[in-house]
Amino acid sequence: MAPKKLYLAGTAGCGKSTLTGAFQQWMRNEGYDAITVNLDPGADTMPYEPDVDIRDWIRLSEVMAEYGLGPNGAQILAADMLALNMNEVVDVIDGFDTDYVLIDTPGQLELFAFRQSSRVILDALDRESSVVAFLFDPVIAKNPNGFVTSLLLSATVQFRLTVSMVTMLAKSDLLTESERQMVERWGADKYSLWSDLCDEAPKDTQTQINLEFLQALETMGVIGGVGFTSSETSEGIADIYWVVQQLMEGGEDIQR
C-alpha cells in the first residue's frame, strides 16, 4: 500500500518545519515509520534532518547567482524548477519503505498553493493518498479579523489543490487560556465569530470585508472546527494522525 503523504502548509513562520520534525519523532515513538521531505530550496537551516531534500537538486542561492535574480524572483523560478525535477525526487522517495511521507512545503504559502507546480507535485506523489494539514499562525488567528483571514486562506488552498485537508492552529502553547477558549468558540460557533468580528474596533474596511468573506464561507459550508497542535508539547499530533487515517483508511490504524 502506498504511504500517506501529509503536506504541512501555511504562511511563513507558522511552524511547518518544527511540526514536521516533531511529527516524525511522534511517529517513531508510536512504532510507525515516517520520512521527511523538505521542498523549500531557500531554507538556510532545518530543525530536523530531511530524508529527502530539494536542496540536493535546487538551491536558492545558486538560482539567484545563475539567473541574476533577487530572492523573490528566484523563489518563483525555483518553484517551477522543482516541478521539472519532480520525477527524480519521486524516485528517491519511492526508494523508502515507509508508512508516511511528511512534506514540509516552502515558507511562502503562495509558492506552494498558487502555482501550477504544486499540482504537478501532488500528481507526481499521488494525489489520492495525500492530505494537507493547513496550519493557522496563532499570532494572526487569535483575533477575529485574523481568524477569518486564516479561514479564507485555508479554504482557498483547498479549492486550489482539491485534496483532503485538516486545519490546525500551530504553536498552541503560545496561546493564553482565554485566547485558546476564544479560538475554540469561533471554530465551533460561527455566530460567536460574527459577533466578535462586529465588536472588534476599529470598524474599518477590513472588518467589513471579512464580514462578507465570513458570510461567503458559511454559504460554501467550509467553516468548521480548528484543532490545536504544538511541536513543543506534541499536542494535536495524534489528532492529525487519526484524521489522516480516517480520511485514507476509514479510521483503521497502521498495521505495525
N, C-alpha and C positions, 0 to 999 in steps of 0.2 A: 504494500500500500504506500502511495506517495506521502511523503512527510507534509505536515501542515506548514503553510507559510504565513507567518504573522508579521505584518508590516507595522512598524511603530512610526506614526506620523503626527505632525503638529507644528506649531510655529516655533521659530528659533528660540532656544533657551527653555523649552517646556519640559525637558528631561528625557528625551528619547534615548540618548546614548546610555545614560546611567540606568534607565529602566531595562534596556536591552541586556546589559551586563547582569543586573540583579535577577532578571527573569531566567537567564541561562543558569545562574547559580541555584535558583529555586528549583529548576527542573532537575538539576543534578542531585540536589538534596532529596528530592522525591523519588529518585531512582529512574528518571527519564533521561533521554539524551536530546540535546539541542545544540545546534551550531549557530554562530552569529555571522551576519553578513553586513559589512559597512559599505553603504552606497554613497557616502559623502567624499568626493575627491579632494575637498578643501579642508578636511579635518586635520588639525595640527597634532593633537593628542587624543587618545581614546581612554575612557575609564575601564575598558576591557580589551582583551587581545582578540581581534576579529579572526575567525577561522577562514573567512573569505573576505578579501579587502580590495575594493575597486581601485585603491591607490597603487596596487600592483600593476594595473593597466593604465590608469589616468591619474595624474597629479595636477592639482590646480595651478601650482607654481610653474610647472612645466608648460601648461597650456597658455598661461599668461606670457611667458617668455617667448614661446614659439610663435604665437599669433599677435603679439603686441597688444594684448587686451588688459583691461582693468579687472578687478575681482568679479564684478557683476557680469560683465560680458563673458569672462572665462567660465563662470559657473553655468551660464546658459549653453555655451558651446560644449562644456564637459558633460552636461546632461544629455545632449544629443549624441556625443561620442560614446557615452555609456550604453545607449541603445545599440549602437553599432558593434560594441564589444560583448553584447549580452550572451551570445551563443557560447563564447569562451567561458564566461562567468558561470553559465548554467552547467557546462561540462564539469567544472570544478565542484560545484555544489552537488551535482549528481554522484560525485565520487564518494560522498559521505553516506554512511548508513545511519540515519538519524530519525528521530520522531518529529522534531520541529526545526524549522529554519526561521530564525529571528532576524528580521531585516530592518536595519537601522537606516532610515531614509535621510536624505540631505537636510541640513539645518533649515534651509529656506523652503517653506512649505510649497511655494508656487513651482519650484523646480521639480518636485515630485508629483504634485497634483494636477498641474495645469498645462503641462507639455505633453506632446504626443509620445515622447519617450517613455512616460510612465505606463502607458497602455502596452507598449512593446515589452517592457519589463514584466508586467503582470501576465501577459500571454506566454512569454518565454518560460516563466516559472510555474505556469499552470494556474490560471485564474480560478478554476473550480475548487482548488484546495487552499485558497487564500482568504485571509481575514485582515482587515485594517483595524488596528487599535488607534483611535484618534485621541490625542492627549490634550486636554484643556490646561492652559497655563493658569495656576492659581492666582497669580498677580493680576491677570486680566479678568478671570472669571468670577472674582469674589465681589464684584459689584454688578448691578442689574444690566447696565449697558454692555459691559464686557462679557457677561454670561450670554446675552443674546447674540453678540458678535461671534462668540465661540460656537454657539449652536448653528449659526448661519454658515460658518466655515466648515464645520463637520458635515452639514447637510450638502454643501456644495461639493466637498470631496467625495461623498458617497454617490451623488448623482453623476459626478465626472468619471469615477472609476468603476461604478456599477459592481461593487463587491460587498460582501457582508462586512458590517462594521460594529465595533463596540466602542463606546465613548467613556473615557475615564478622565477624572481630574487628577493630574500628576502632582507630585510633591505635596501630597495631602498633609504631611507632617508640618508644613509651613502655615497651615490654617489654624486660627484660633477656634475654640469650640463653638463660639457664636457664629463665626464665618462658615464653619462646616455645616451647622444646622441650617443656616440660611440657604446655602447652595443645595443641600438635600431637599429643602422645601421647594425651591424653584424647579428642581428636576421632577418633583412629584406632583406639583400643583401649578399649572400654568396661570391660574388666576392670581396666585400669590406673586408670581413673577411679574405679571401685568401690573398689579397694584404697586409693587415696589419700584417698577420702572416709571410709573406715573408720578410717584412720590419723590423720585430722585431729583435733586437740584444740581445744576440749573435746568430749567425747561428749555432746552436748546434744540437745534435741528437734529442733532444726533439722536436724542431721545425720541423725537417724533418719527424719525426714520426707523429706529429699532422697534417702535410700536407697530409700524407697518410690517416690518420683517417678521416680528413675532406672530402677527395675525396670519401672514402667508405660511409660515412654518406650521402653525396649527392646522391650517386648511389642508396642507400636504400630509399631515399626520406624522411629522418627523420629530416632534417634541417628545422626549422620553426621559427616563431617569439617567443620571450620570453617576458612575461608580467612582470610588476613591482608590488611588494607588500611590505607593511611595517606594522608591528604591532604597531609602534609608531604613524603613521599618518592615518592608516586604508586604505591607498592607495591599490587598487587592490583586496581587499577582495570581493567587489561586483562583480568584473570581474570573480573571481574564482567561485563564486556562480552561475553566469549566464552561465559559461562554463559547469559546472556540470548539470545545468538544461537543457542545450541544448543537452548534451550527454544522459541524462537519461529520459527527458520528452519532447524533441523536442522544448525546449525553453519556455515551459509553466512555469509560476510562481507557487509557492506553494499556495494552496488554504488556506487562513487564516480563 
